[in-house]
Every structure is written in structure tokens, then in C-alpha cells.
Amino acid sequence: MIRRWFDKKEGAQSAGSGTSGPRIPRHSGGWAALRKRLQAEPGLRIIDSGATSPTNINYLTSLGHSVFLTDLATEACTGAWQKGVDEDDKPIYDTESYLKQTLDFGGKMYDIVLLWTALDYIPEPFVPAVVGHLYASLNPGGQVLAFFHTRKQPEESAHCRFHITESDTVEMQLAQPFPIQRVFTNRIIQDLFNQWSGFRQFLAKDSISEVIITR
């Protein structure tokens, strides 16, 4: 269980950008597949959707890529995006302003998105809006690496930052303790990305599923 992995580590110290404690290595079939493309095609434009990770920046730029950083979950959970409630007392969000704050690319097109688990934590109206905006902002053949929690129990769904490595593993580090908002089934994921041309799922032994979606 994700939370228990971290609880076993002692002496955790606070780190910057909302992350803390040790980094736990985790095998990632999705990252292994995507890394091959990153090594073979220099000059790609990449979006990394988590708290600032010097590890990620250094590795990606060393391969000749450029990186756009945006912390989708933190912006969604800490920003003042709610602008009222509807007749059923459900919150109304300023989705347009959120997209402008987090995904304003100035007309640039991108090739790769490291989306990680961001869609698990952002408010419901932001989910299709983010996916649609990414679709419009990726070049044909562009790819998204997305992780999804398969369980909502707190010990299984801790919010983490993912740090990439030169191997087939990513390193998980506890980030700000945002509550998970939803669990995506395979059918829901496929429906959410129904405009996209490719969908490749990677099996995992823990409570996180991995998908690479191709534009």
C-alpha cells in the first residue's frame, strides 16, 4: 500500500514544492515505453504536470528536450476557482480561468505530457476541460502518460510527486495531502479520451494503473 511504503521510511525531512520525505522507487511500464521515444527523438516539447522536480528537468533537458512545468493538482486544490453553487448546492468552478492559469502555452504545440495522477485530484469540471485542452495542444502523434489510482482508501491513494529516472522506474515522493476525488475505471478513461487515436494500458501490481494515450 502506497502510504505504508512511506510510513516504513524513517527520518523523513520536508522538501520544497510541497513534497516531503523519501523517494520510493516503483517499476513503471508506461515510463519504460515512453523513455524509449524520448531517447530516440531529441527536440520534443514536454509538459510535466507536477511540483517542480529538478530531477525531471535535468534528465529531460539532457536528452535535448524542452519542458513546460505546471502543477495541475496544487493549482486546482489551492486556487480560488469556485465561483458559487448551483440550485442543487453543487460548486460552480471557473474552468476557463483555471486553464489559463495552468495550461497557457502561448500558441506552442507539445509532443509529450507527463500527466501522472493529476486527474484523480482536480475538481470534476476540470477533468474533461484539461483533456480537451491537451488534445488541442498536442501535435499529431503526441502522447500522454497518465496514472490512475484504482482504490480511494487513504492508504492507497496518497498524493505523490513522480520523479523519473534513467531506468524503468519512477520515484514516488509524498506531496501535499490532497484528497482523491474519484477512481477511473478503464471504460471511463477510454470514454474520456475517446477523441484520441491510441490507448495502451500497462498492468501494475499496486493500486496505480498506467496508460499511454496517443493523439
N, C-alpha and C positions, 0 to 999 in steps of 0.2 A: 504494500500500500504506500502511496506516494508520501503522505505525511509521516508515516512511520520510518521511511528511509531517512528523512531528515532528523527525526527525533533520536535516531541512533547515533547521530554525529554530535560530539560534544565540543564545547568551546566556540560555538558559532559567534561571529562578530558581525556587527552591522556593516553593510556596504552601501555604496551610493546608488542612486537611481531607483530606490525602493526595493532593492534586493538585499538579502542578508544570508549569512551562513555559508555552509559548504556547497560545493557543486557535486552533484551526484551523476555519474556517467550512466547513460541509457542508450542501448543499441537502437538505431533508427534506420529502418529500411528505406523510408522516404528520403532522409538526408543522404544516405548512401547513393541512391539513384540520382538525386539532384546534383550531388557533388561531382559526379562524372561529367555532367554537362558544364558545370562551372569551370572545371579543369580543361575542358576541350574547347570552350568558346570564350575567349577573352573579350573584354569590352562590353559586357552586359550591364544593364541598369537594373538594380536590385532594390526592393523595398523590404526593410526589416521592421516588423511591427511589434517591437518590444522596447523595454527600457534600454537605454544606451549600453551597448556591450563593446568595449574596446577590442575584445577577442574577436567578435564577429567582423568589426570594421577592418581590423588588421588583416585577418585572413582573406576576406573578400577583395580588398584593395590590392593585396599581394598577388592575386590572380589577374589583376588588371581590370577589375570591375568598379563601378561607382555605386554608392549606397545612399539611399534616402531613408532616414530614420523617422519613425512615427510610433508613438506608444498608444495604440488604439484603446486598450483596456483602461489604462490610467486616465486618459483624457475623458473616456466615457463615464467612468465611475466617480471622478472627482470634479468634473466640469459642471457648470450650472446650465445644463441643457434642457431641463424640464421647464416648460412654459405654461403649465396649467394642467387641468384634468378635464376629461370629457364628462358626459352625462352619467356615465357608469363609474365615475371616480377613478378611471384609469389614467395614468400620466400621459401627457402630450409632450413630445420632445421636438426640439428644434434640430431636425436631422440635417437640414441644409447647412446650418452654421457648423455643426459637428464635422461634416465632410470637408468644409472649407478649412477648418482648423487643423484637421489631421491628414487630409489627402489632397491638398492643393499642390499639384505638380507643375503649375505654370505652363501647361501645354505639353510637357515632356511625356514621352511614352516609355514604358518599362518592359522588362523581359521576365523577371522572377520576383515573386512575392514570398517572403518567409512570414506567413500569417500566424503560425504557431497556434495557440489556443484562444486567440483574441475573441472569436465569435462566441465562445462559451460564456463570456463575462459582460458583453456590452448589451444595452437595452434592446428589446425585441425589434423596434422600428429601425434601429441602426443596422441590423444584420443584412437584410436584402439591399439596403442602400449602399453599404460597404461593398458587397459582392458585385452589384451593378456598376459601381464606380470603378472598381478594379478591372472589370471586364472592358469598360470603355477606355481604360488607361494602359492596357497591355497590348503589346504587338501580337499579331497572329503567331501562334506557337508559344506564346508566353505561358508560364506555369506558376501555379500557386501550391506551396507546401503548407497544408493545414493539418493541425492536430485537433482531436475532439475527445473530450472525456466521455467515457461510457457509463460512469456512475456519478451520482450527485452527492454521495456521502462526503462529509468534510475531509475525512482522511484519504479519500480517493481523488479529490478534485481541488487540491491546493493550487492556488495561482502561482505559477512559476515563470521565471525567465529562462530561455533556452540559449545556450552558448554552443556554437558549432565548433567542430574540431577537424583535424586533418584525417581522421579515421571515420568509421561508420557509426560513431557515437555522437550524441549531443549531451551537453552537461546541463542538468536541471538545477536551478537555484531558486529558493523561495523568494517571491516578490510580494508586493503589497497584498494583504489578505482580502481580496475582493471575493464576494460570494459568487458561486457559479449560478448562472441564470437558467440554464437549460442543458439537456442532453440531446444530441443529434443522433438519430438513427441513420443507417445507410440510406434509406429511402428519402428521408428529409434532406440529407446532404445532396443527393442526386437531384432532387427537385429544386433545391436552392441554386445549384449550378447547372440548371437544365439548358442554358444557352451555350455552355461550353462544349468543346468537341471531344475532350478526353477525360477519363476518370480512372485512376489507378489507386487501388487500396492496398495497404500494407498491413499484414497481421502483426499483432504485438501481444506479448504475454501479460502486460499490465493493463491498467484501466484507461489507457490512451490509444485511440485508433489514429492512423495516419493516412492521408490521402494526397495525391498529386493530381491537380486538376489542370487541364491544358486548354488554353484559349482557342 
